[in-house]
């Protein structure tokens, strides 16, 4: 139980640190509401689930620097394209604060969330480091840890989009949304450029 508390706390603290996934769901929730953004939340949770299952089952792909570099390269390109998409987006709001232009489908947000999560090598490295601390755990215990982490990611992301995607929040954020989108686009773009630079340095060695 003590180990579970430590691992659960470390995992939750990691969730509190804003990253690409955070900016994706905040922007999607503020623009289109929590129901539409819940697709991105599930996609991110499923991507985390893939890394959790891989780490806990002993897959060591992330120990290979070249594999990590190629993941970072693909992820960097994806993030740069996402940042540019945010910058170029033109979302208008109706009187009640609802976005009226370019509304993505729930399935599209699901795919975007999965891509964002899967193309982030930091997720893989984080779960591999957690798995190393649980080397003495049984398969049943690892399954329970994995189920908890998947549920925590999904619950936290849904909480964020419910808060940001409520009608009241969207009315308040309607005027500030262009600035929010530009800030999110800039942060995502910088993440992408950083991932690309690290990947290129590793591959050219």
Buried (B, 14 or more C-beta within 10 A) or exposed (E): EEEBEEBBEEBEEBBEEEBBBBBBBBBBBBBBBBEBBBBBBBBBBBBBBBBBBBBBEEBEEBEEEEBBBBBBBBBBBBBBEBBBEBBEBEBEBEEEBBBEEEEBEBEBBBBBBBBBBBBBBBBBBBBBEBBEEBEEBEEEBBBEBBEBBBEBBBEBBBEBBBBBBBEEBBBEBBEEBEEBBEBBBBBBBEBBBEBBEBBBEBEEE
